[in-house]
Amino acid sequence: MTIAFVFPGQGSQSVGMGEALLGSFPTARETLEEVDDALSLNLSRIVREGPAEDLTLTENTQPALMAIGMAVLRVLTRDAGFDFAGRVSHVAGHSLGEYSALAAAGTFSLPDAARLLRTRGRAMQEAVPVGEGAMAALLGATLEQARDIAGEAAKDQVCDIANDNAPGQVVLSGNGEAVERAVALAKERGVRRAVMLSVSAPFHCRLLQPAAEAMEEALSTVDMSPPEPPLVANVSAEPVSDPDEIRELLVAQVTGLVRWRECVLAMRDAGVGTVVEIGAGKVLTGLARRIDPDLVALSVESPDDVDALLKL
């Protein structure tokens, strides 16, 4: 059975995430401690104890979710004997999860991935003053409908499509006034539900160009190896292995559309029959089932989840 490992993005975090695994496996705790050392920050404490306000700071959320994903992966491969190289044909990650996927596939070291994500989170937060940006989910809208609504709502501001997550789930991002206009337009046009999202910044839109420039500089200083297996990239929805191309795609990803629906379909078309979400939450598991109900989709965060994967 051909398997893809996928890694979640922002919004999947919660205080205590991965606690069952952290309490059962020294390997998991050591992974978080390695991230603590890389950042000179007690991120482990924030993950395990909170407060939630500290965990939801973007500069903490991003390395924390990566750390939990890598803790799960290391338990699977080092403690449970899962044959990652032999059984996993592709990796992918949603937004920041792309860095987790690349760390899993050996492109980044764990310390480098942690430092890059802390830089990314801080740069994304600082790119747009608090209160000036917004995001909204259009539920029941097609990508074409969302594109038309965003274009009309933008006027002289930014209203971009940030995420094409699944059929009927498209996310917009941009200036607050423009996104609010888009929500009103969506309701007028019969979109089933249009809702503003509680976010700290307008991710994946042109307003984040300063963050893209910061990541271009940060990525230029980091050693990268070809991912094994290949990464299905957010902005191209195609497998990629060349480190220089990956650098360019990671920079473009900051302001670009996360083509998650197409990423999952690309993996399916390449022969993937099972999508395994590694780390916190079950967001990507649910999306995979919506994208193609014939895919087997499961999440791995706890010891019981590890056992379930080993039985596949």
C-alpha positions in Angstrom: 0.0 0.0 0.0 1.6 3.3 -1.1 1.6 5.9 1.6 2.0 9.7 1.8 3.0 11.5 5.0 1.4 14.9 5.4 2.1 17.5 8.1 -0.4 20.1 9.5 -0.3 23.8 9.4 -1.3 26.6 11.8 -4.6 26.1 13.5 -3.9 22.5 14.5 -2.0 23.5 17.7 -3.4 23.0 21.2 -1.8 23.1 24.6 -0.9 19.5 25.5 -0.7 18.3 21.9 1.2 15.0 21.6 1.2 14.6 25.4 0.4 10.8 25.3 3.4 10.3 23.0 5.7 12.6 25.0 4.7 10.8 28.2 5.4 7.4 26.7 8.6 7.8 24.6 11.9 9.4 25.6 12.5 9.8 21.8 9.6 12.2 21.6 10.7 14.3 24.6 14.3 14.4 23.2 13.0 15.8 19.9 11.3 18.7 21.6 14.4 19.3 23.7 16.5 19.5 20.6 14.2 22.2 19.3 14.4 24.0 22.7 18.2 24.0 22.3 18.1 25.3 18.7 15.8 28.2 19.7 17.3 28.9 23.2 13.6 28.8 24.3 11.7 26.4 26.5 9.2 25.6 23.8 8.6 22.2 25.4 7.0 23.9 28.4 4.8 26.0 26.2 3.6 23.0 24.3 2.9 20.9 27.3 1.6 23.6 29.8 0.8 26.7 27.8 -0.5 29.3 28.3 -2.5 29.1 25.1 -1.7 32.7 24.3 2.0 31.9 24.2 1.5 28.8 22.0 -0.7 30.7 19.5 2.0 33.4 19.0 2.9 32.6 15.4 6.6 32.5 16.1 6.0 29.8 18.6 3.2 27.9 16.9 5.2 27.2 13.7 8.2 25.5 15.3 6.0 23.8 17.9 3.9 22.1 15.3 7.0 21.0 13.4 8.5 19.7 16.6 5.5 17.5 17.4 5.4 16.2 13.9 9.1 15.2 14.1 8.6 13.7 17.5 5.9 11.4 16.1 8.0 10.6 13.0 11.0 9.6 15.2 8.9 7.4 17.4 7.5 5.7 14.4 10.9 5.1 12.8 13.3 4.7 15.7 11.1 3.0 18.3 8.3 1.3 16.4 10.4 0.3 13.4 8.2 1.8 10.7 10.0 1.6 7.3 9.7 5.2 6.2 12.1 4.9 3.3 10.5 1.8 2.0 6.8 2.6 2.5 6.4 6.4 2.1 6.4 7.6 -1.6 5.7 11.3 -1.0 5.6 13.9 1.7 3.7 17.2 1.8 2.7 19.8 4.4 0.1 22.5 4.7 1.8 25.9 4.8 4.3 25.7 7.7 3.8 21.9 7.5 5.9 22.0 4.3 9.0 22.6 6.6 8.0 19.7 8.7 7.7 17.5 5.6 11.1 18.6 4.5 12.7 17.9 7.9 11.1 14.5 7.8 12.5 13.8 4.3 16.0 14.9 5.3 16.2 18.3 3.5 16.6 20.3 6.7 18.1 19.3 10.0 15.7 19.6 12.9 17.5 22.6 14.4 17.5 24.4 11.0 13.8 23.7 10.5 13.0 25.1 14.0 15.1 28.3 13.4 13.6 28.8 10.0 10.0 28.5 11.3 10.6 30.9 14.2 12.0 33.4 11.7 9.1 32.7 9.3 6.5 33.1 12.1 8.0 36.4 13.3 8.4 37.8 9.8 4.8 36.9 8.9 3.5 38.6 12.0 5.5 41.7 11.5 4.7 42.1 7.8 1.3 43.6 8.4 0.3 45.8 11.4 -2.2 44.0 13.7 -5.8 44.8 12.7 -5.0 45.7 9.1 -5.3 42.2 7.6 -7.9 39.5 7.7 -8.8 36.1 6.4 -12.2 34.4 5.6 -13.4 31.0 4.7 -15.9 30.5 1.9 -17.6 27.2 2.5 -19.5 25.8 -0.4 -17.8 28.0 -3.0 -15.9 26.7 -6.0 -12.5 28.0 -6.7 -13.8 29.9 -9.7 -16.5 31.5 -7.6 -14.0 32.5 -4.9 -11.7 34.0 -7.5 -14.5 36.1 -8.9 -15.6 37.3 -5.5 -12.0 38.1 -4.4 -11.4 40.1 -7.6 -14.6 42.1 -7.2 -14.0 42.7 -3.5 -10.4 43.9 -3.8 -11.1 47.2 -5.5 -7.8 49.1 -4.8 -6.8 46.7 -1.9 -5.6 43.1 -1.6 -8.0 40.2 -1.5 -6.2 37.0 -2.6 -7.1 33.3 -2.5 -4.9 31.9 0.2 -5.9 28.3 0.4 -7.7 25.9 -1.9 -8.2 23.3 0.8 -10.8 20.9 -0.5 -13.9 21.0 -2.7 -16.1 23.7 -1.3 -13.5 25.1 1.1 -11.6 28.1 -0.1 -9.9 30.7 2.1 -9.3 34.4 1.2 -6.7 36.7 2.7 -5.8 40.4 2.4 -6.8 43.8 3.7 -9.5 43.6 6.3 -11.9 45.9 4.5 -11.5 43.9 1.2 -12.0 40.6 2.9 -15.1 41.9 4.7 -16.5 43.0 1.3 -15.8 39.5 0.0 -17.7 37.9 2.8 -20.7 40.2 2.1 -20.5 39.4 -1.7 -20.3 35.7 -1.0 -23.5 35.8 1.0 -25.3 37.8 -1.7 -24.2 35.2 -4.3 -25.6 32.3 -2.3 -22.3 30.8 -1.0 -23.4 28.4 1.7 -21.3 30.0 4.4 -18.8 32.8 4.5 -17.0 33.5 7.8 -14.2 35.7 9.0 -11.4 33.7 10.6 -9.6 34.5 13.9 -6.0 34.9 12.7 -3.0 37.0 13.7 -2.0 37.9 10.2 -3.3 37.7 6.6 -1.3 34.6 5.5 -0.6 33.7 1.9 -1.4 37.0 0.2 0.6 39.7 -1.4 0.7 41.8 1.8 3.3 39.3 3.2 5.9 40.2 0.6 8.3 41.5 3.4 8.1 38.1 5.0 8.9 36.4 1.7 12.0 38.6 1.4 13.0 37.7 5.0 12.6 34.0 4.2 14.6 34.3 1.0 17.5 35.6 3.0 17.1 33.0 5.8 16.8 30.1 3.4 20.0 31.2 1.5 22.1 30.5 4.6 20.8 26.9 5.3 22.2 23.7 3.9 19.6 21.6 2.1 19.6 18.1 0.7 17.2 16.5 -1.8 14.1 15.2 0.0 13.7 11.5 0.1 10.9 10.9 -0.7 10.0 13.9 -2.9 7.9 16.8 -1.6 4.6 17.7 -3.3 4.9 21.5 -3.1 2.1 23.8 -2.0 2.4 26.4 -4.7 3.0 24.0 -7.7 1.1 20.9 -6.5 3.9 18.8 -8.1 6.7 16.6 -6.7 10.0 18.4 -6.3 13.4 17.2 -5.2 15.9 19.9 -6.3 17.0 22.0 -3.3 17.4 25.2 -5.3 13.8 24.8 -6.6 12.5 24.0 -3.2 14.1 27.3 -1.8 12.3 29.2 -4.5 9.0 27.5 -3.8 9.2 28.1 -0.1 9.7 31.8 -0.7 6.8 31.9 -3.2 4.7 30.0 -0.7 4.7 32.9 1.8 2.5 35.1 -0.5 1.2 32.3 -2.8 -1.8 30.1 -2.9 -1.7 26.8 -1.0 -3.0 24.4 -3.5 -3.8 21.6 -1.0 -6.7 20.0 -2.9 -4.4 19.7 -6.0 -1.5 18.4 -3.8 -3.7 15.5 -2.5 -5.0 14.7 -6.0 -1.4 14.8 -7.4 -0.3 12.2 -4.8 -3.4 10.1 -5.5 -2.7 10.2 -9.2 0.9 9.1 -8.5 -0.4 6.0 -6.8 -0.9 7.0 -3.2 -3.7 5.1 -1.6 -3.2 6.1 2.1 -2.7 9.6 3.5 -1.2 9.7 7.0 -1.3 13.0 8.9 1.7 13.1 11.2 1.5 15.4 14.3 -1.2 17.4 15.9 -4.8 17.2 15.0 -6.9 15.7 12.2 -7.5 18.7 9.9 -5.6 17.2 6.9 -7.2 13.8 7.5 -10.6 15.3 7.1 -9.6 17.3 4.1 -8.2 14.1 2.4 -11.5 12.3 2.8 -13.4 15.3 1.3 -11.0 15.5 -1.6 -11.3 11.8 -2.5 -13.5 9.5 -0.3 -11.7 6.5 -1.7 -8.4 7.5 0.0 -7.6 5.9 3.3 -6.8 8.7 5.6 -5.7 8.6 9.2 -3.8 10.7 11.8 -0.9 9.7 14.0 -0.3 11.6 17.3 -0.7 9.0 20.1 0.8 5.6 20.9 -2.5 4.0 19.9 -2.3 5.8 16.5 1.3 4.4 16.1 0.0 0.9 16.6 -2.8 1.5 14.1 -0.4 2.6 11.4 1.9 -0.4 12.0 -1.1 -2.7 11.2 -1.6 -1.2 7.7 
